[in-house]
Amino acid sequence: RAMPLVGLSLLGGVCLMTGNLCMQRAVRAHVPLAVVLPIQASLCVVLGTTTNFALEPQRSRAPHLFAGIAAFVVAIVLSAAAHIMHEREVAMAGAELLAEGEGPSRTTPRGGVAVLP
């Protein structure tokens, strides 16, 4: 009688493990944590909530549940857009400083000065 629940628990653990493995691979590929963590968190919330609703729809109020999921997804999309805009602003500011000959510098091994991006 409890075997379907055990199977679902095992499947949930496999999905969580796969998500953590994907996050580790993304970090090793130099994807910023500011991008990886919100994506992983949103996938966990959206998939977990949807799965719980599918398993026991009589215990949930669908309009409230899915309105909350939609709000969560909108928040993640806006957060990603803000991160992208910030990265562009930082890159543009750094390019302007380099064009003006300013910006951080360091001494090279031969005694010269190198301007860093």
Order of alpha helices (4+ residues) and beta strands (2+ residues): alpha-alpha-alpha-beta-beta
